């Protein structure tokens, strides 16, 4: 078995930490300009980078049985957790009626459905000439369709597919170039500038472009201006993803192993976040030092849900105990 690279597991750890932190601050981001800025800043790159890395590790899509493995790793846990979320939302009172739908993903589950479709699209488009520009055109065009939204995660599938395809095209030497001293210095500078821009100049409504789950009409845009906004969001996503990956360390740390278990954290953390939302915890959070507590809670959630103990007890419902080699798919 090929040894895991610390760089990618480190990247996954930080990305899943941003996912958890973003979800924790979401209920109160409207009460603080700082949290709102952080939220937009994180959403520029945390899922795009996850998707790019997933695309990078999908180079074996033509191998016999690969799509079957993808199905087992995505659609089966998606269906099970969709049912669990429907029950959870009803029992906890987030929804008044019990409604089971398999075609409209609950919250974070869109990623699993889209991941399955990205691999199908990869099989169709990977070897086409000018596939990446075509994928970008498709990502722009899907926004003009007013009725998909979150249904089957169609909007997000097409909007984020260029990131997945870009990851597929990338080679090890590309990631080596990302981590030169010059690239890291430039990236840190750009990230600092972008944080200031998101904090003071980018309106809160722009988050809908980063979530990529709304049509242009729903966001109040039409005509060429909508395509221009989508291109602007693509520029932000690609550049921020590049900068994030450039500053990720390559050495082994205590948290590196957690980066190999991000699927567990991704699927399970939503329950904790929603349970915290049922308490009065957010009512007393209005100071800067208290915001740092949310970051600490996010780190704790990642270490607990990414622990070997949690992996062992939840593996039957997340991986269905199938002997799939770790390097065949990565999250």
Secondary structure, 3 states (H helix, E strand, C coil): CCCCCHHHHHHHHHHHHHHHHHHHHHCCHHHCHHHHHHHHHHHCCHHHHHHHHHHHCCCCCCCCCHHHHHHHHHHHHHHHHHHHHHHHHHHHCCCCCCCCCCCECCHHHHHHHHHHHHHHHHHHHCCCCCHHHHHHHHHHHHHHCCCCCCECCHHHHHHHHHHHHHHHHCCHHHHHHHCCHHHHHHHHHHHHHHHHHHHHCCCHHHHHHHHCCCCCCCCCCCHHHHHHHHHHHHHHHHHHHHHHHHHCCCCCCCCCHHHHHHHHHHHHHHHHHHHHHCCCHHHHCCCHHHHHHHHHHHHHHHHHHCCHHHHHHHHHHHCCCCCCCHHHCCC
